[in-house]
């Protein structure tokens, strides 16, 4: 008894700066150990004699105790062999054996090179453990969990009121870093590092060194880091304070200890104690964070704040913005309260005035709605009172709906000016449909509210809703026709005016309009006569269709010298032509029509024409435009039809050109196209036969571009015309140049059709062999006749139609011709004869016969030449490919290869993608091409 070795004493560790200067204390717990006669120490080890000191430790109950005990103080160099021997011999005090295990772990980590150079908080050179693997971190954690109480006893100057042990994680991390700083200091270290600082055992004060540490490049790696905890509700200018928090870091790389900086800084700590290290390193971390955000500098100059910083409005805004990023780079996180709502968003709203109902005519210019900027919390708009509260707030944190809400400066500025004025009903609907509006010269995103939002939802729901088909209709509507009826009823009865039904030809627009007329008769508010305005060639079609599907409804033709509206039945259909409309506008304006239907409405694409002017003067509760081509050449065509069907929706023509036409046509702007599509889509119903489920009973339609070579005569004429015209065009400008360009294009297309057309040969004796197109047409006709089939042949030129007719006559092929000069009665007789099989080839001029005819006997459609707009050619094909067709239809498009025709086809195909995003715009603006571009367009490219 009385004779002891160092390993019989419990050991603890006292950190220092630099880490390798830390000391291992072997102390004697006098309460459990008898008198010490002699302490046996290893040879060569010099002990610092130990005066009595106060040491805290924990008894077996886990409660810290205070007592004065003797201890022996060893450096790491002296202590680590003792600790290793204690571990390897499995003898001695448990605390001593624990630190022996820590030495072995440190030796293993250093041997693997898990080291980094760093600077301490005081600017001394140091090595520290770094880049530990997951298994190594787990080994450190297991060792910490096994630490006995005596191993983390702490030395103090005097007995504290509340004894406490040193944090196990902190003291173990400090010991491992101390061993990592001590072990590598050999002569070879200077060669590896290029500096004697990290090889010398003695402290080297080198704060000027710039290191690449794993934490912060060029800065010392600390054993602690700080963060800011924001608290609300304080009695300050903003109601926000920032509390500095201190986190321990180290070998365990985790938040092993957390406390408020005020508690750590409250009293001076014993030199070299863990709390003293924390105090020093936390202030270093604070200085580093203050360089990132200067507001923290107030804590460095005013220690009475005890780690709490009162924030002004600008500082709160800083923490909502870039200051957080800067602090994060300085390893200082910012923690907002969990119940703080940071989802306050703003949006511009167009809404009816309070307590107002939807007007009878939503597009009325005297119907006023409010534009306002609204903030929303959780997706729900603030009330007027809450908006006023927000506008009056001077703090960046506001109490709304019993929640704290962070508001930035930009949002507060908008809130103080949230009432933006009034807007007319038409502009409100435009804003609701497009989602944008121009306010103070800027295009901003807007959202509808109130009944305006309900109207938008109803309009954008699509045509899928079914309508009750009137029992008076003598026939059945197909599913898509019933949906079209529901759509027409919606756009003509909600104070909107009307719309454009732009279904493909042959899908039954006529029966749908007849059903709409019958449906409107069921309500006193919408009942009345319907006026149909159409080309003269369609009068008979309308009359027969009404007689078929609504035989009890009176039909009156307002056409010819004996036209009259006297004793007109209240539910009658009145049929008139565009020409009669111009001449009898006053008479037609005396009746208030339930609905006015403009069939082939592209007839009024020029808004300044007498026809368009007359149509606008006819009073109607509802207006419906029927057309397969709402845009033939330019978007202004669409404006003209839409402005009649849905007045005020697209604004004035100059405004429409500025906002939509120029960006889409000239700049190819997809965003402008999307806005226009969103605006008009509720009022334009466009369906094609090829759409899934629209007309599954229709047979297959095959379209083929058949390229034919020019004959020698055509090639010579083509080059001569091109050469002479380009020279003349280069010498001209302005309107004259545009006219020359159009004349050149027309001439070249006539040459491609047949030299006789260009040369204006009135009665050529022989047309064969002079045109590749005509020779191919002969081949196609022979094949069609051999198979007992029939064909439609379209040309946009009446003179070419006459040349083909003469050619077929000489070949004894039975045929007939329909052009604009064909009378109405004769026109119908020709159609009936073709349908009855009296002749197999029907020659038609595109303008006169491209619409309004049903020619389903034809299995073939030959497009001899192409119009500028492919939609017009599609309508020509639809004379055969329409409801009632039971056989496959083959469309042959004849194109002269290597010529302007071939390149025009490519240009039209490229334009179709942008066009379809709106409705169907295919304006090529060919007259605006430069000289070189034009020359490239019309140059003859001979096949190789």
Residue pairs with C-beta under 8 A, 6 or more apart in sequence:
1 34
2 34
2 35
2 36
2 37
2 38
3 37
3 38
3 40
4 36
4 38
4 39
4 40
5 39
5 40
5 41
5 92
6 26
6 39
6 40
6 41
6 42
6 72
6 74
6 82
6 96
7 82
7 85
7 86
7 89
7 91
7 92
7 93
7 96
8 92
8 93
8 96
9 26
9 27
9 28
9 72
9 93
9 96
10 26
10 27
10 29
10 57
10 93
10 94
10 95
10 96
10 148
10 150
10 151
10 153
11 24
11 25
11 26
11 27
11 79
11 83
11 93
11 95
11 96
11 98
11 99
11 150
11 151
12 24
12 25
12 27
12 55
12 95
12 150
12 151
12 152
12 153
12 154
12 166
12 171
13 22
13 23
13 24
13 25
13 99
13 171
13 174
13 175
13 178
14 22
14 23
14 24
14 25
14 155
14 272
14 273
15 22
15 171
15 174
15 175
15 178
15 272
15 274
15 277
16 22
16 23
16 178
16 272
17 120
17 121
17 122
17 124
17 277
17 280
18 120
18 122
18 124
18 125
18 126
18 181
18 203
19 120
19 126
19 128
19 174
19 177
19 178
19 180
19 181
19 182
20 76
20 126
20 178
20 181
20 182
20 185
20 201
21 203
22 76
22 174
22 175
22 178
23 73
23 74
23 75
23 76
23 79
24 73
24 74
24 75
24 76
24 79
24 83
24 99
25 55
25 71
25 72
25 73
25 74
25 153
25 155
26 71
26 72
26 74
26 96
27 50
27 53
27 55
27 69
27 70
27 71
27 72
27 153
28 36
28 69
28 70
28 71
29 57
29 67
29 69
29 150
30 67
30 69
30 70
31 67
36 70
39 47
39 72
41 47
42 81
42 82
45 74
45 78
45 82
46 78
47 72
47 73
47 74
48 72
48 73
48 74
50 70
50 71
50 72
50 73
51 70
52 68
52 69
52 70
53 68
53 69
53 70
53 71
53 155
54 66
54 67
54 68
54 69
54 155
54 156
54 157
54 158
54 159
55 67
55 68
55 69
55 71
55 153
55 154
55 155
55 156
56 64
56 65
56 66
56 153
56 154
56 155
56 156
56 163
56 164
56 165
57 64
57 65
57 67
57 149
57 150
57 153
57 165
58 64
58 65
58 149
58 150
58 153
58 165
59 65
59 149
62 149
64 163
64 164
64 165
65 163
66 159
66 160
66 163
74 82
76 178
76 179
76 182
77 182
77 201
80 103
80 179
80 182
82 96
83 96
83 99
83 100
83 102
83 103
84 100
84 103
84 104
85 100
86 92
86 93
86 96
86 97
86 99
86 100
87 97
87 100
87 101
87 103
87 104
88 100
90 97
91 97
93 150
94 148
94 150
94 151
95 148
95 150
95 151
98 143
98 146
98 147
98 148
98 151
99 151
99 175
101 143
101 146
102 143
102 172
102 175
102 176
102 179
103 179
105 139
105 140
105 143
105 176
106 129
106 175
106 176
106 179
106 180
106 183
107 179
107 183
109 129
109 132
109 136
109 176
109 180
110 179
110 180
110 183
110 184
114 129
114 130
114 131
114 132
114 136
114 180
115 127
115 128
115 129
115 130
115 180
115 184
116 127
116 128
116 129
116 130
116 131
116 213
116 214
116 221
117 125
117 126
117 127
117 193
117 198
117 211
117 213
118 126
118 127
118 128
118 211
118 213
118 215
118 220
118 221
119 125
119 126
119 206
119 207
119 209
119 211
119 219
119 220
119 221
120 126
120 220
121 220
121 222
121 277
121 280
121 281
121 284
122 205
122 280
123 205
123 206
123 207
123 220
124 203
124 204
124 205
124 206
125 197
125 198
125 200
125 203
125 204
125 206
125 209
126 177
126 181
127 177
127 180
127 181
127 184
127 198
128 177
128 180
128 181
128 221
129 176
129 177
129 180
129 251
130 214
131 214
132 140
132 251
132 253
137 251
137 252
137 253
140 172
140 176
140 251
140 252
141 252
143 172
144 168
144 169
144 172
144 252
147 168
147 172
149 165
151 168
151 171
152 165
152 166
152 167
152 168
152 171
153 165
153 166
154 164
154 165
154 166
154 273
154 274
155 270
155 273
156 270
156 273
157 270
166 274
167 248
167 256
167 257
167 274
169 248
169 250
169 252
169 256
169 257
170 223
170 248
170 250
170 256
170 257
170 274
171 274
172 251
172 252
173 223
173 248
173 249
173 250
173 251
173 252
173 256
174 223
174 250
174 274
174 277
176 250
176 251
177 223
177 250
177 251
182 201
184 198
184 199
185 198
185 199
185 200
185 201
186 199
187 199
188 199
189 198
189 199
190 196
190 198
190 199
193 199
195 209
196 204
197 204
197 206
197 209
198 204
210 217
210 218
211 217
211 218
212 218
213 219
213 220
213 221
214 221
215 221
215 222
215 331
216 288
216 330
216 331
219 288
220 284
222 249
222 281
222 284
222 285
223 248
223 249
223 250
223 277
223 278
223 281
224 246
224 247
224 248
224 249
224 278
224 281
224 282
224 285
225 246
225 247
225 249
225 285
225 331
225 332
226 244
226 245
226 246
226 247
226 261
226 282
226 285
226 286
226 289
226 332
227 244
227 245
227 247
227 332
227 333
227 334
227 335
228 242
228 243
228 244
228 245
228 309
228 319
228 327
228 332
228 333
228 334
228 335
229 242
229 243
229 245
229 335
230 240
230 241
230 242
230 243
230 311
230 319
230 334
230 335
230 336
230 337
230 340
231 240
231 241
231 242
231 243
231 337
232 239
232 240
232 337
232 340
232 397
232 404
233 239
234 240
234 241
234 310
236 310
236 311
237 310
237 312
237 313
237 395
238 311
238 312
238 313
238 315
238 316
238 395
238 396
238 397
239 395
239 397
240 310
240 311
240 316
240 396
240 397
241 308
241 309
241 310
241 311
242 308
242 309
242 311
242 319
243 260
243 261
243 262
243 307
243 308
243 309
244 260
244 261
244 262
244 282
244 286
244 299
244 307
244 308
244 309
245 258
245 259
245 260
245 261
246 258
246 259
246 260
246 261
246 264
246 278
246 282
247 255
247 257
247 258
248 255
248 256
248 257
248 258
248 278
249 255
249 256
250 256
260 307
261 282
261 286
261 306
261 307
262 306
262 307
262 308
264 275
264 278
264 279
264 282
264 307
265 279
265 282
265 303
265 306
265 307
266 306
269 275
269 276
269 278
269 279
270 276
283 300
285 331
285 332
286 296
286 299
286 300
287 300
288 330
288 331
288 332
289 296
289 327
289 330
289 331
289 332
290 296
290 297
290 299
290 300
291 330
292 323
292 326
292 327
292 329
292 330
292 332
293 318
293 323
293 326
293 327
295 309
295 311
295 315
295 318
296 309
298 305
298 309
299 305
299 307
299 309
311 319
313 394
313 395
313 396
315 323
316 395
316 396
316 397
316 406
317 396
317 408
317 409
319 334
320 396
320 406
320 408
321 408
323 334
324 334
327 333
327 334
328 334
336 342
336 406
337 404
339 403
339 404
340 397
340 404
340 405
340 406
341 377
341 378
341 403
341 404
341 405
341 406
342 405
342 406
343 377
343 378
344 375
344 376
344 377
344 400
344 405
344 406
344 407
344 411
345 375
345 376
346 373
346 374
346 375
346 376
346 411
346 414
346 415
347 373
347 374
347 376
347 445
347 446
347 447
348 371
348 372
348 373
348 374
348 420
348 437
348 439
348 444
348 445
348 446
348 447
349 371
349 372
349 373
349 374
349 381
349 446
349 447
349 448
349 449
350 369
350 370
350 371
350 423
350 428
350 431
350 432
350 437
350 446
350 447
350 448
350 449
350 452
351 369
351 370
351 372
351 448
351 449
351 450
351 452
351 453
352 358
352 369
352 370
352 449
352 450
352 451
352 452
353 368
353 369
353 370
357 451
358 451
358 452
358 455
358 495
359 367
359 425
359 495
360 495
361 367
361 425
361 495
361 497
362 425
362 426
362 429
362 455
362 494
362 495
362 496
363 425
363 426
363 429
363 495
363 496
363 497
363 646
363 647
363 648
363 649
364 424
364 425
364 426
365 424
365 425
365 426
365 648
366 424
366 425
367 424
367 425
367 428
368 422
368 423
368 424
368 425
369 422
369 423
369 424
369 425
369 428
369 452
370 419
370 420
370 421
370 422
370 423
371 420
371 421
371 422
371 423
371 437
371 439
371 446
372 418
372 419
372 420
373 414
373 415
373 417
373 418
373 420
374 381
374 382
374 387
374 418
375 381
375 382
375 386
375 387
375 390
375 411
375 414
375 415
375 418
376 382
377 400
377 401
377 403
377 405
381 449
382 390
382 400
386 400
386 401
387 415
387 418
389 398
389 400
390 398
390 400
390 407
390 412
390 415
391 412
391 415
391 416
391 418
393 407
393 412
393 415
395 407
396 406
396 407
396 408
396 409
396 412
397 404
397 405
397 406
397 407
398 404
398 405
398 407
399 405
407 415
420 439
423 431
423 437
424 648
426 647
426 648
426 649
426 651
427 437
428 448
428 452
429 452
429 455
429 456
429 649
430 437
430 649
430 651
430 679
431 437
431 446
431 448
432 446
432 448
432 452
432 453
432 455
432 456
433 456
433 459
433 460
433 678
433 679
433 682
434 675
434 678
434 679
435 445
435 446
435 447
435 675
435 678
436 443
436 444
436 445
436 446
436 675
437 443
437 444
437 446
438 444
447 453
448 455
448 456
455 494
458 490
458 494
459 490
459 491
459 494
459 496
459 682
459 683
460 681
460 682
463 483
463 484
463 486
463 487
463 685
464 483
465 483
465 486
465 487
465 490
466 482
466 483
466 486
467 482
467 483
467 485
467 486
467 489
467 519
468 519
469 476
469 477
469 482
469 485
469 515
470 515
470 518
470 519
470 521
470 522
472 518
472 521
472 550
472 552
473 511
473 514
473 515
473 518
473 549
473 550
474 548
474 549
474 550
474 551
475 511
475 548
475 549
477 485
477 508
477 511
477 512
477 515
478 508
478 695
479 693
480 507
480 687
480 693
480 694
480 695
481 507
481 508
481 511
481 512
481 515
484 501
484 503
484 509
484 512
484 685
484 687
485 512
485 515
485 516
485 519
487 499
487 685
488 499
488 501
488 512
488 513
488 516
488 624
488 685
489 516
489 519
489 520
491 497
491 498
491 499
491 646
491 682
491 683
492 498
492 499
492 516
492 520
492 526
492 595
492 621
492 622
492 623
492 624
493 526
493 622
496 646
496 683
497 622
497 623
497 645
497 646
497 647
498 595
498 622
498 623
498 624
498 625
498 645
498 646
498 683
499 624
499 625
499 645
499 646
499 682
499 683
499 684
499 685
500 601
500 624
500 625
500 626
500 627
500 630
500 641
500 642
500 645
500 683
500 684
500 685
501 509
501 512
501 513
501 624
501 625
501 626
501 685
502 626
502 627
502 628
502 629
502 630
502 684
502 685
502 686
502 919
502 920
503 509
503 628
503 685
503 686
503 687
503 688
504 628
504 687
504 688
504 689
504 874
504 878
504 882
505 628
505 851
505 875
505 878
505 879
505 882
506 689
506 854
506 878
506 881
506 882
506 883
506 884
506 885
507 687
507 689
507 694
507 695
507 882
507 883
508 883
509 626
510 541
510 542
510 545
511 545
511 549
513 530
513 532
513 597
513 624
513 626
514 545
514 546
514 549
514 550
515 549
516 595
516 624
517 530
517 550
517 553
517 571
517 573
517 594
517 595
518 550
518 553
520 526
520 527
520 528
520 530
520 594
520 595
520 622
521 527
521 571
521 594
526 594
526 621
526 622
527 570
527 571
527 594
528 570
528 571
528 592
528 593
528 594
528 595
528 621
529 568
529 569
529 570
529 571
529 572
529 573
529 574
529 591
529 593
529 594
530 572
530 573
530 574
530 593
530 594
530 595
530 596
530 597
531 574
531 576
531 588
531 591
531 593
531 595
531 596
531 597
531 618
531 620
532 542
532 573
532 574
532 575
532 576
532 597
532 599
533 576
533 577
533 578
533 581
533 596
533 597
533 598
533 599
533 615
534 542
534 575
534 576
534 577
534 578
534 598
534 599
534 600
534 852
535 577
535 578
535 599
535 600
535 603
535 851
535 852
536 559
536 577
536 579
536 824
537 824
537 827
537 848
537 852
538 599
538 600
538 851
538 852
539 557
539 559
539 575
539 577
539 824
540 824
540 828
541 852
542 555
542 573
542 575
542 599
543 555
543 557
543 575
546 553
546 555
546 573
547 555
550 573
553 571
553 572
553 573
554 569
554 571
554 572
554 573
555 572
555 573
555 575
556 565
556 568
556 572
556 573
556 574
556 575
557 563
557 574
557 575
557 576
558 564
558 565
558 574
558 575
558 576
558 580
558 584
558 588
559 575
559 576
559 577
559 580
563 576
563 580
563 584
565 574
565 587
565 588
565 590
565 591
568 574
568 591
576 584
576 588
578 603
578 604
578 611
581 588
581 611
581 614
581 615
581 618
582 610
582 611
582 614
585 614
585 617
585 618
588 618
589 617
589 618
589 619
591 619
592 619
592 620
592 621
593 618
593 619
593 620
593 621
594 620
594 621
594 622
595 620
595 621
595 622
595 623
595 624
596 615
596 618
596 620
596 622
596 623
596 624
597 624
597 625
597 626
598 604
598 615
598 623
598 624
598 625
598 626
598 627
598 641
598 644
598 645
599 626
599 627
600 626
600 627
600 851
600 852
601 625
601 626
601 627
601 630
601 641
601 644
601 645
602 627
602 629
602 630
602 632
602 637
602 641
603 611
604 611
604 612
604 615
604 640
604 641
604 644
605 632
605 633
605 636
605 637
605 640
605 641
606 612
606 640
607 636
607 639
607 640
607 643
607 653
612 640
612 644
615 644
616 644
623 644
623 645
623 646
624 645
625 641
625 644
625 645
627 641
628 851
628 871
628 874
628 875
628 878
629 869
629 871
629 872
629 875
629 920
630 637
630 638
630 641
630 642
630 684
630 686
630 919
630 920
631 637
631 638
631 871
631 915
631 918
631 919
631 920
631 921
631 922
632 869
632 871
632 872
633 868
633 869
633 922
633 923
634 661
634 665
634 921
634 923
635 656
635 660
635 661
635 664
635 665
635 676
635 918
635 921
635 923
636 653
636 656
636 657
636 661
638 680
638 918
638 919
638 921
639 650
639 653
639 656
639 661
642 649
642 650
642 680
642 683
642 684
643 649
643 650
643 653
645 683
646 683
649 679
649 680
649 683
650 656
650 660
650 679
650 680
651 659
659 672
660 672
660 675
660 676
663 669
663 671
663 672
664 672
664 673
664 676
664 914
664 918
664 921
665 921
665 923
665 925
666 925
668 914
670 914
670 917
673 914
673 917
673 918
674 917
676 918
677 917
677 918
677 919
680 918
680 919
684 919
686 919
686 920
687 694
688 694
689 695
689 698
689 701
689 878
689 881
689 882
690 701
695 883
697 883
698 881
698 883
698 885
699 885
699 886
699 887
699 888
699 889
700 888
700 889
701 877
701 881
701 888
701 889
701 890
701 891
702 888
702 889
702 890
702 891
703 877
703 891
703 893
704 890
704 891
704 892
704 893
705 893
705 895
705 905
706 776
706 892
706 893
706 894
706 895
707 895
707 896
707 897
707 902
708 772
708 773
708 775
708 776
708 894
708 895
708 896
708 897
709 772
709 896
709 897
709 898
709 943
710 718
710 752
710 772
710 896
710 897
710 898
710 899
710 940
711 755
711 769
711 770
711 771
711 772
713 755
713 770
714 751
714 752
714 755
714 770
714 771
714 772
714 896
715 940
715 942
717 751
717 755
717 758
718 748
718 751
718 752
718 899
718 940
719 940
721 744
721 747
721 748
721 751
721 758
722 744
722 748
722 938
722 939
722 940
725 740
725 743
725 744
725 747
726 744
726 931
726 934
726 935
726 938
728 740
729 737
729 740
729 741
729 744
729 931
729 934
730 931
732 740
737 927
738 927
741 926
741 927
741 929
741 934
742 926
742 927
744 934
744 938
745 900
745 926
745 938
747 758
748 899
748 900
748 938
749 865
749 900
749 901
750 757
750 758
750 797
750 800
751 757
751 758
752 773
752 865
752 896
752 899
752 900
752 901
753 771
753 773
753 795
753 797
753 800
753 864
753 865
754 767
754 770
754 771
754 773
754 774
754 800
754 803
755 770
755 771
756 764
756 767
756 770
756 803
757 797
757 799
757 800
757 803
760 799
763 806
764 803
764 806
767 774
767 803
767 806
767 807
768 774
768 775
768 778
768 807
769 775
772 896
773 864
773 865
773 894
773 896
774 804
774 807
776 894
777 793
777 804
777 862
777 864
777 894
778 811
780 791
780 860
780 862
780 892
781 791
781 808
781 813
781 841
784 790
784 791
784 840
784 841
784 859
784 860
785 813
785 840
789 840
789 858
789 859
789 860
790 834
790 837
790 840
790 841
790 842
790 857
790 858
790 859
790 860
791 840
791 841
791 842
791 858
791 859
791 860
791 861
791 862
792 842
792 844
792 855
792 858
792 860
792 861
792 862
792 876
792 879
792 880
793 801
793 804
793 841
793 842
793 843
793 844
793 862
793 864
794 844
794 845
794 846
794 849
794 850
794 861
794 862
794 863
794 864
794 873
794 876
795 801
795 804
795 843
795 844
795 845
795 846
795 864
795 865
796 845
796 846
796 847
796 865
796 867
797 845
797 865
798 819
798 820
798 821
798 845
800 864
800 865
801 817
801 819
801 843
801 844
801 845
802 817
804 843
804 864
805 815
805 817
805 843
808 815
808 841
808 843
809 815
813 840
813 841
814 838
814 839
814 840
814 841
815 839
815 840
815 841
815 842
815 843
816 830
816 833
816 834
816 839
816 841
816 842
816 843
817 843
817 844
818 827
818 830
818 831
818 842
818 843
818 844
818 845
818 848
818 849
819 844
819 845
819 848
819 849
820 845
820 847
820 848
822 830
822 848
830 842
831 853
831 854
831 855
833 839
834 842
834 855
834 857
834 858
835 854
835 855
835 856
835 857
837 857
842 855
842 858
844 850
844 876
844 879
846 867
846 872
846 873
846 876
849 876
849 879
850 872
850 875
850 876
850 879
851 875
853 879
854 879
854 882
854 884
855 879
855 880
856 880
856 882
856 884
856 885
856 886
857 880
858 879
858 880
858 889
859 880
859 887
859 888
859 889
859 890
860 880
860 889
860 890
860 891
860 892
861 876
861 877
861 879
861 880
861 881
861 889
861 890
861 891
861 892
862 892
862 894
863 873
863 876
863 877
863 891
863 892
863 893
863 894
864 894
865 894
865 901
866 873
866 893
866 895
866 901
866 904
866 905
866 908
867 873
868 904
868 908
868 922
868 924
869 908
869 922
870 908
870 912
870 922
871 920
871 922
873 893
877 889
877 891
880 889
881 889
881 891
893 905
895 901
895 902
895 905
896 902
897 943
898 940
898 941
898 942
898 943
899 938
899 940
899 941
900 937
900 938
903 937
904 924
907 924
908 922
908 924
911 921
911 922
911 923
911 924
912 922
914 921
915 921
915 922
926 934
926 937
929 937
